[in-house]
Amino acid sequence: MSGRARLTLFAALATLLTSWSLAGLVESNSWIAQAALLLAVQSAVGAGARRLPLARSLTVASQLLVSLLILAFMFAGKGESTGNGPLAYLVTDFGALFGRGVQDVGEYAIPAPVTDGIRLLLLAGVLLIGLLVDMLAVTLRTAAAAGLPLLALYSVAAGLSADHGNSWFSFLLAGCGYLMMLLAEGRDRLAQWGRVFGAAPRGRVSAASGYGSGADSGSGQALAPVRTGRRIGAVALGLALAVPLALPALGDGLLGGRGADESGGSGTGGTISAVNPLVSLQSSLNAQDNRVVLKYRTDSPQVGDQYVRILALDEFNGVKWEASGRPLTDVPERMPTPPGLGEQVRTGATEVRTTFSAADTYVQRYLPMPYPATGVDIGGKWRFEQAGRTLVGDQLGKDKYQNVQGAQYTVRSMLLRPTVRQLQTAPAPNAAVKAEYTKLPDNLPPVVAERAREVVRGSKDDYTRAVKLQDYFAVSGGFRYDTRTASGTGPQAVARFLEDKEGFCVHFAFSMAAMSRSLGIPARVAVGFTPGEKQSDGTWNVSMRDAHAWPELYFEGVGWTRFEPTPRSGISIPDYSRAETPAATPSAPTALPSSNASEPAADPSKADDCPPELKKLGECGGPAATQGAAPGAGGPSVLAVAGWAAAVVALLGLPLLPLLWRTRVRARRLSAGGVLVAWRELGDGAWDVGIAPDEALSPRSAAARVVELGRLEPDAAEAVHRVAGAVERALYAPPGADVSYPGLARDVLLARAGLLAGVSRAARLRALLLPRSAARVSWAASARWSALTAAASARAASVRLPLRGRG
């Protein structure tokens, strides 16, 4: 293997080993094998381009083009194309998939699922780093500088990865890859000066041979500079791993963790940190793979009212809603009475027992459970936050916390059934509760409070006001449910939502909570899941698209009470929020059936009016539309098929371009009948098999050189000499002499066949597919570019501006 080929191999290997540091960011490592294959193809294209040889810029351009084409065909049809044909795919479909990957990176928690978009980003990023490393280390011969893109790749991965326990291993792989690349380059540079000899072996050395003899000779080894470099690299890498462990001040670097406990405690106390799960919630609603995260079985008589709650967001600071920091305690065997719950409502409640099973892929520090829970049976280390009645995973070690992943647990909770009368006659809330849960930021736009007063005008109690706010969003306000709306949570986002009237559960819950607070009703926002889907065995499955947010309003004697302003099918409207009034228009939205109903009635007109986004999610009261339901519907057009076929032919024909170019040039030269162009064709044929042209030789000497180096048979050798003789006659014959040569083309082809027959099969294949004479293309392009720049410079110099102030 040549030195440059070895350097190419180790540059690709260094990129691949460094890319292993990205493994902790995603759930599956299946993309690494694809990255290795793509890096091999990209490196092979670069090696072939350098063997031609092509200009450096053309080498990099060819690698980039092939990489983009392979990525495009790998992810064909996985985006959302708005047109037909390869061009529409590359512009819209491929770009949309790339944008979806960027969105997934911002929305999924680590480790994230390997969606198509994230897979595209991973492979594209590794290929880009691989291209930079190959360009710097092999094309530009500066392997040391190639460590910069490798360092950038490792730094990004180390800064984002949650798997800090294996960070030293990722660093070790990346460091080994970089050192091997440096050693390969050093060996190649050293070999250019001649053969590398080692130093004298350790032991006795004979004067005759210079090497040890007998038993002593076996103990000595040549200390070549390459071996010395390996030892230096191993020592340096070991120090890089050991020093951060010995120096605590370096613990937070690329090999360290994230520092102190984010919750501010040591695992035995502390407070809950502020959490904003809303981006993750929108990501779950828009997830392409609707994974099941929870399974449960319950004895509740009203499963449709049993939302699975994670935590409550009770603080609106003007930028976002979040959970305020509160003290944590040990989990009590029997949880205290929920705040605000009176004896009358508690007497009419039913205790419910629910057994949960969390998926192994569901990582969440907060324990999902029905509200209000009265007791939890679960293993592990958990802490209890009383105000929000949530359980949060305790710290297990440095940067490691208890979570719900794969947990099996049982929750005892109360099914509350407050009546409309109890809510209407609820006394004024506790002063401390009202002061805390009616706070609003000073920068809240006035339109929020004004719209709230306008909606509830004429209401005499807080309950009626709450129902009117719910009906305003769900029924009468003209709002539309759309999960693609940006999930802004600041005060301006609320005003914008009230103006645009388009959003998903986050917008509806936040806006109703903010408007309720402006009316003096204590309010907060709960985040969790709707009840999910019932299975044939009686269990319920909760999937990612069941993620939901809803407002909770406080009523003295009842406590925190759920309302449902989101106009989305498949969710439950609480019975107590359906006001028992003789009004002609009921406050309860008939378009939102309770999820505990057996089977909703078919409604064709509703399905026809359903927006495309809801049809895709199956939120139109019926099953989601299946793709390709009718034969022949939505199939690819003739133009699309023709375009894809042309693209495939172009991709497959890309490696054949040098062969096609040489065939065309050969045919044009030989058909012209000129002796000099035929002689050039013969020289290029010899160049293709490794006999470089030497312009300093005469035709006769050049022919003899081709015959000798090409080891030609007598027939082919005579053909070469005949062509050389024709060249001499054309150059030196007197004017008017006959220099015609009828058998010129035949002799050139005979000589070329002899040259190809005299080399190995691999060399013959290379001469056909990657002819060295194709370098004339880059030479011609460079000469044309130089001519253009010279002409432009001459034209610019000819322009003379009038000089001011002369004389």
Secondary structure, DSSP 4 states (H G I P E B T S, - for coil): --HHHHHHHHHHHHHHHHHGGGGGGBS--HHHHHHHHHHHHHHHHHHHHHHTTPPHHHHHHHHHHHHHHHHHHHTTTSS--SSSHHHHIIIIIHHHHHHHHHHHHHHSPSSBP--HHHHHHHHHHHHHHHHHHHIIIIIS--TTTTHHHHHHHHHHHHHH-S-GGGHHHHHHHHHHHHHHHHHHHHHHHHHTTS-----PPSS---TTTSS--HHHHHH-----HHHHHHHHHHHHHHHHHHHHHH-GGGTTSTTS---S-TTSS-SSS-BPPP--THHHHHHHHT-SS--EEEEEEE--S-GGG--EEEEEE-EE-SS-EEPPP-B-EEPPSSPPPPTTB-HHHHHT-EEEEEEEEE-TT---SBPPB-SSEEEEE--S-EEEETTTTEEEEPEEETTEE---TT-EEEEEEEE----HHHHHTPPPPPHHHHHHHT---TT--HHHHHHHHHHTTT--SHHHHHHHHHHIIIIIS--EE-TTS----SHHHHHHHHHH-EE-HHHHHHHHHHHHHHTT--EEEEEEE---EE-TTS-EEEEGGGEEEEEEEEETBBEEEE------TT-PPPGGGS-----SS-SS-TTS--TTSS-PPP-HHHHHHS-HHHHHHT-SSSPPPPTT-STTTTPPPHHHHHHHHHHHHHHHHGGGHHHHHHHHHHHHHHHH--HHHHHHHHHHHHHHTT----TTS-HHHHHHHHHHHHT--HHHHHHHHHHHHHHHHHHHSPTT-----TTHHHHHHHHHHHHHHTS-HHHHHHHHHS-GGGHHHHHHHHHHHHHHHHHHHHHHHH--PPPTT--
